[in-house]
Amino acid sequence: MDLQLNPSEAAFRDEVRTFIRERLPADIRARLHRGHPGRKQDIVAWQRILHERGWAAPHWPREYGGAGLGTAERLILVEELQRAAAPHPLPFNVAMLGPVLLRYGTEAQKRFFLPQLARLDLWFCQGFSEPDAGSDLASLRTRAVRDGGDYVVNGQKIWTTSAHHADWIFALVRTEQSAKKQDGISFLLIDMKTPGVSVRPIVSIDGQHHLNEVFFDNARVPVANLVGEEGRGWDCAKYLLASERTNIANVGLCWERLAYAHELAAQTRQGARCLHDDPKLAAELAVLGAEVRALELTNWRFLLDPEIGRKNAGFASVLKLKGSELMQELTALIARIAGPAGLERRAAEDDGGAGDSDAALHPLAAAASRYFFFRAATIYGGSSEVQKDILAKTLLG
């Protein structure tokens, strides 16, 4: 990384690297390094190991299972985890819902949910997107009508990542109609075992089952599960999205994928020559390395200097735009290096080919799958078109 870390930051980085080297199970690292998505059991196992050290939710207060780390230490930890091909702590728990509960939740909600979120005793998914709404979250139509001590919820969510694994869902619902569509929205926590809640899988272009539709048919949700004020859920949603985007650049993941591309090129021969010796490929790898380095420095500037974000609201869009584009370029390059071997795949016996198993015969079998998966990187979390609109408004006026 060779950034100018102060002595305490450098010592913390060494501590993190030692911890990962000693505690990250080798089979989990090998699976993710080959490009396979983390399985549920991998994510749960690793998050609980991190939780023992206080690093599953490092930015949370210690009293709720965090470590109270500062911005620099948190950034170092995230980047080192990504560089090591470790599973990410579940973002729906740690980076999204947790901060919302810390700011808007009742004391009862904090005491009940936060420890379970940090240890991953409860797996949450995010119920924001709806059919026909696109990126316009405020156009949601899922309704929640107050009936005594419950809300009765009816509607549908779509593109819900890992809903098939989830114990709970945090959802935006409309509790009243208003002239301004952002008003009258509420933020509810819903147990996925509630009668009337059902999940239907969506198998995406990578052949995997990450996404789902979620349906609510007269599902009764206790009013105690309302986060914040009724009708003010848009405040929670904005705060959640701001928290989600503190690590949108995925710098460590870009470095890890770049290292894997170098590794594959060194192992692959093109006739009598090692592919890594091809001058055209070497130049392409060098350009990508320079771009990841520039993204890394930009990310550090943004996160360590709050004034940058306050003075220029479009700065985060630069990170999202460039980070997602680089991940697409890197996974495309890995797929090209893998060649036909990257297409070898065998459907997992336990999930009908629609799950997140890595039951593939060839060690390069994840290459094409991850290429297809990351085609969505310029859509989720705010599409590139939206980011460019933001940049046009903030930079060009």
C-alpha positions in Angstrom: 0.0 0.0 0.0 3.0 2.3 0.6 0.8 5.2 1.8 2.3 7.5 4.4 0.8 5.9 7.4 1.8 7.2 10.8 3.4 4.7 13.2 0.2 3.8 15.0 -1.6 3.2 11.7 1.3 1.1 10.3 1.3 -0.9 13.5 -2.5 -1.5 13.2 -2.0 -2.6 9.6 0.6 -5.2 10.7 -1.8 -6.3 13.5 -4.6 -6.8 11.0 -2.4 -8.7 8.5 -1.1 -11.0 11.3 -4.7 -11.7 12.5 -5.9 -12.5 9.0 -2.9 -14.8 8.3 -3.5 -16.7 11.6 -7.3 -16.8 11.7 -8.7 -16.8 8.1 -9.5 -20.5 7.3 -7.4 -21.5 4.3 -10.3 -23.2 2.4 -12.4 -20.0 2.6 -9.5 -17.9 1.4 -8.8 -20.3 -1.5 -12.4 -20.4 -2.6 -12.8 -16.6 -2.7 -9.3 -16.1 -4.2 -10.5 -18.3 -7.2 -13.3 -15.8 -7.6 -16.2 -17.8 -6.1 -18.7 -15.8 -4.0 -18.7 -16.4 -0.3 -21.1 -19.1 0.8 -23.4 -18.3 3.7 -21.5 -20.6 6.1 -18.2 -18.9 5.1 -19.6 -15.5 5.8 -21.1 -16.5 9.1 -17.9 -18.3 10.3 -15.6 -15.5 9.4 -17.8 -12.7 10.7 -17.9 -14.5 14.1 -14.2 -14.8 14.1 -13.9 -11.1 13.4 -16.6 -10.4 16.1 -14.4 -12.1 18.7 -11.8 -9.4 18.0 -14.3 -6.6 17.8 -13.7 -6.1 14.1 -17.0 -7.3 12.6 -18.5 -3.8 13.0 -15.3 -1.8 13.7 -16.9 1.6 13.5 -19.7 0.8 16.0 -19.3 1.8 19.7 -17.7 -0.9 21.9 -20.9 -1.2 24.0 -22.7 -2.6 21.0 -20.0 -5.0 19.8 -17.8 -2.7 17.8 -14.3 -1.5 18.3 -14.8 2.3 18.0 -12.1 2.5 15.3 -11.4 5.8 13.6 -11.7 6.4 9.9 -8.1 5.5 9.0 -8.1 2.3 11.0 -11.4 1.2 9.6 -10.2 1.9 6.1 -7.0 -0.1 6.7 -9.0 -3.0 8.1 -11.5 -3.1 5.2 -8.7 -2.9 2.5 -6.7 -5.6 4.2 -9.7 -7.9 4.4 -10.4 -7.4 0.8 -6.8 -7.9 -0.3 -6.7 -11.2 1.6 -9.8 -12.5 -0.2 -11.7 -12.7 3.1 -15.5 -12.7 3.1 -16.9 -9.3 3.8 -18.9 -8.8 7.1 -22.5 -8.8 6.0 -23.1 -5.2 4.7 -26.8 -5.3 5.4 -26.1 -5.9 9.1 -22.9 -3.9 9.6 -22.8 -1.1 7.1 -26.5 -0.4 6.6 -28.9 -1.3 9.3 -26.5 -1.0 12.2 -25.7 2.7 11.7 -29.5 3.4 11.2 -30.3 1.7 14.5 -27.5 3.6 16.3 -29.0 6.9 15.1 -32.7 6.3 14.9 -33.4 3.1 16.9 -35.0 2.9 20.3 -32.9 1.6 23.2 -34.9 -1.7 23.1 -34.1 -2.1 19.4 -30.4 -1.4 19.9 -30.1 -3.9 22.8 -32.0 -6.6 21.0 -30.7 -6.3 17.4 -27.2 -4.8 17.4 -25.4 -7.6 19.2 -27.1 -10.1 16.9 -26.2 -8.1 13.8 -22.5 -7.9 14.8 -22.2 -11.6 15.5 -24.5 -12.5 12.5 -26.9 -14.4 14.7 -29.5 -12.6 12.5 -29.1 -12.2 8.8 -30.8 -9.2 7.4 -31.6 -8.3 3.8 -32.6 -4.9 2.3 -36.2 -4.3 1.0 -35.9 -1.1 -0.9 -36.3 -1.7 -4.7 -39.7 -2.4 -6.2 -41.0 -3.3 -9.7 -41.3 -0.4 -12.1 -39.6 2.0 -9.6 -36.0 1.6 -10.9 -33.6 3.7 -8.9 -36.5 6.0 -7.8 -36.9 4.5 -4.3 -39.5 7.1 -3.3 -41.9 5.7 -5.9 -42.5 2.6 -3.7 -46.0 1.2 -3.5 -45.7 -1.3 -0.7 -48.3 -0.3 1.9 -48.4 -0.6 5.7 -51.7 0.2 7.3 -51.9 0.6 11.1 -54.3 -1.9 12.8 -54.1 -1.8 16.5 -50.6 -2.8 17.6 -49.6 -4.0 14.1 -48.9 -2.7 10.6 -50.6 -4.8 7.9 -48.1 -4.9 5.0 -49.0 -5.6 1.4 -46.7 -5.2 -1.7 -43.6 -6.5 -3.4 -39.9 -5.9 -3.3 -37.5 -7.0 -6.1 -33.7 -7.6 -6.6 -33.5 -8.4 -2.9 -30.0 -9.8 -2.4 -29.8 -12.9 -0.2 -33.4 -12.8 0.9 -33.4 -16.6 0.6 -30.7 -16.7 3.4 -32.3 -13.9 5.5 -33.9 -14.1 8.9 -35.2 -10.5 8.7 -35.7 -7.8 6.2 -35.5 -4.0 6.7 -38.0 -2.4 4.3 -39.3 0.9 3.2 -43.1 1.0 3.2 -45.7 3.7 2.6 -47.8 4.4 5.6 -49.5 7.5 4.2 -50.0 9.3 0.9 -48.4 12.7 0.6 -48.0 15.4 -2.1 -44.2 14.9 -1.7 -43.5 11.3 -2.4 -40.5 11.2 0.0 -43.0 11.9 2.8 -45.2 9.3 4.3 -42.6 6.5 4.0 -41.7 4.4 7.1 -38.8 2.1 7.9 -39.9 -1.3 9.2 -38.0 -4.4 10.5 -39.9 -7.5 9.4 -39.3 -11.1 10.4 -39.1 -13.3 7.3 -41.0 -16.0 9.1 -44.0 -13.8 9.4 -47.1 -15.4 7.8 -47.8 -13.6 4.5 -44.0 -13.1 3.6 -42.8 -15.2 0.7 -39.6 -15.3 -1.4 -39.2 -16.2 -5.1 -35.7 -16.7 -6.5 -34.2 -14.7 -9.4 -31.3 -16.5 -11.1 -29.0 -13.9 -12.7 -26.9 -13.9 -15.8 -23.9 -15.4 -13.9 -26.1 -18.5 -13.3 -26.2 -17.9 -9.6 -29.0 -17.3 -7.1 -28.2 -14.0 -5.4 -31.4 -12.1 -6.0 -35.0 -12.6 -5.1 -38.5 -11.2 -5.2 -40.2 -10.7 -1.8 -44.0 -10.6 -1.4 -46.0 -9.3 1.5 -49.6 -10.5 1.7 -51.4 -9.1 4.7 -48.2 -9.6 6.8 -48.7 -8.3 10.3 -45.7 -6.5 11.7 -45.6 -5.2 15.3 -45.5 -1.4 15.6 -42.5 -1.9 17.9 -40.5 -2.8 14.7 -40.8 0.8 13.3 -37.5 2.5 13.2 -37.6 6.3 13.7 -40.8 8.2 13.3 -43.8 7.0 11.3 -43.7 8.8 7.9 -40.1 9.8 8.3 -38.5 6.7 7.0 -36.9 8.6 4.2 -34.5 10.1 6.7 -33.4 6.6 7.7 -33.0 5.6 4.1 -30.8 8.6 3.2 -28.7 8.0 6.3 -28.4 4.3 5.4 -27.3 5.0 1.8 -24.7 7.5 3.0 -23.3 4.8 5.4 -23.4 2.2 2.6 -21.3 4.3 0.3 -18.4 4.9 2.7 -16.7 1.9 1.1 -18.1 2.1 -2.4 -14.6 2.2 -4.1 -13.7 -1.4 -3.1 -10.0 -0.5 -3.5 -8.8 -3.6 -1.6 -10.9 -5.8 -3.8 -9.5 -4.2 -6.9 -6.0 -4.9 -5.7 -6.8 -8.5 -4.9 -8.3 -9.1 -8.4 -5.3 -7.4 -10.0 -3.0 -9.7 -8.1 -5.0 -12.7 -9.2 -4.8 -11.5 -12.9 -1.0 -11.4 -12.5 -1.0 -14.8 -11.0 -3.2 -16.3 -13.7 -1.1 -14.7 -16.4 2.1 -16.2 -14.9 0.5 -19.7 -14.9 -0.9 -19.5 -18.4 1.1 -20.3 -21.6 0.5 -19.1 -25.0 2.4 -21.5 -27.2 6.0 -21.5 -25.9 5.7 -18.2 -24.1 4.3 -17.4 -20.7 1.3 -15.1 -21.1 2.7 -12.8 -18.4 5.6 -12.0 -20.8 3.3 -10.7 -23.5 4.1 -7.0 -23.8 0.5 -6.0 -24.6 -0.9 -7.7 -21.6 1.9 -6.4 -19.4 1.0 -2.8 -20.5 -2.7 -3.5 -19.8 -1.8 -4.8 -16.3 0.4 -1.7 -15.7 -2.3 0.7 -16.7 -4.9 -1.0 -14.4 -2.4 -0.9 -11.6 -1.9 2.8 -12.0 -5.7 3.3 -12.1 -6.3 1.3 -8.9 -3.5 3.3 -7.2 -5.1 6.6 -8.2 -8.5 5.3 -6.9 -6.8 4.3 -3.6 -5.3 7.7 -3.1 -8.6 9.4 -4.0 -10.5 7.2 -1.6 -8.1 8.0 1.3 -8.4 11.8 0.5 -12.2 11.6 0.6 -12.5 9.5 3.8 -9.8 11.3 5.8 -10.9 14.8 4.9 -14.6 15.4 5.7 -14.3 18.9 4.1 -13.9 17.4 0.7 -17.3 15.7 0.8 -19.0 18.7 2.3 -17.5 21.1 -0.3 -18.2 18.8 -3.2 -21.2 16.4 -3.0 -20.1 14.7 -6.2 -16.8 13.4 -4.8 -18.4 10.1 -3.7 -19.8 9.6 -7.2 -16.3 9.7 -8.6 -15.4 6.8 -6.3 -18.5 4.8 -7.1 -18.2 5.4 -10.8 -14.5 4.6 -11.1 -14.5 1.7 -8.5 -17.3 -0.2 -10.3 -15.8 0.4 -13.7 -12.4 -0.9 -12.6 -14.0 -4.0 -11.1 -15.6 -4.7 -14.5 -12.3 -4.2 -16.3 -10.5 -6.5 -13.9 -13.0 -9.3 -14.1 -13.2 -9.0 -17.8 -9.4 -9.3 -18.0 -9.4 -12.4 -15.8 -12.1 -14.0 -17.9 -9.9 -13.3 -21.1 -6.8 -14.8 -19.4 -8.8 -17.9 -18.3 -10.1 -18.4 -21.8 -12.3 -21.5 -22.4 -11.4 -22.9 -19.0 -13.3 -20.1 -17.4 -16.5 -21.5 -18.9 -16.1 -24.9 -17.2 -18.8 -25.2 -14.5 -20.8 -28.0 -13.0 -24.2 -27.3 -11.4 -24.0 -27.8 -7.6 -25.8 -31.0 -6.6 -27.3 -29.3 -3.5 -28.9 -26.3 -5.1 -29.8 -27.2 -8.6 -27.2 -24.8 -10.0 -29.0 -21.8 -8.6 -27.1 -21.3 -5.3 -23.8 -20.0 -4.2 -21.8 -23.2 -4.1 -18.4 -23.5 -5.9 -18.9 -27.1 -7.0 -16.9 -26.4 -10.2 -14.5 -28.9 -11.8 -11.9 -26.5 -13.1 -10.0 -24.0 -10.8 -10.7 -21.2 -13.3 -14.4 -22.0 -13.5 -15.5 -18.8 -11.6 -13.9 -16.5 -14.2 -16.8 -16.1 -16.5 -19.4 -16.2 -13.7 -17.7 -13.3 -11.9 -17.4 -11.3 -15.1 -21.1 -11.6 -15.6 -21.9 -10.8 -11.9 -19.9 -7.6 -12.0 -21.7 -6.4 -15.1 -24.2 -5.2 -12.5 -21.6 -3.2 -10.6 -22.4 -0.1 -12.6 -26.1 -0.5 -11.7 -26.4 -1.4 -8.0 -25.6 1.2 -5.3 -26.5 4.0 -7.8 -26.1 3.5 -11.5 -23.3 5.1 -13.5 -25.8 7.2 -15.3 -27.0 8.6 -11.9 -23.5 9.2 -10.8 -22.7 11.1 -14.0 -25.8 13.2 -13.5 -24.6 14.1 -10.0 -21.2 15.0 -11.3 -22.6 17.2 -14.0 -24.7 19.1 -11.4 -22.0 19.4 -8.8 -18.9 20.0 -11.0 -20.5 21.8 -13.9 -23.3 23.5 -12.2 
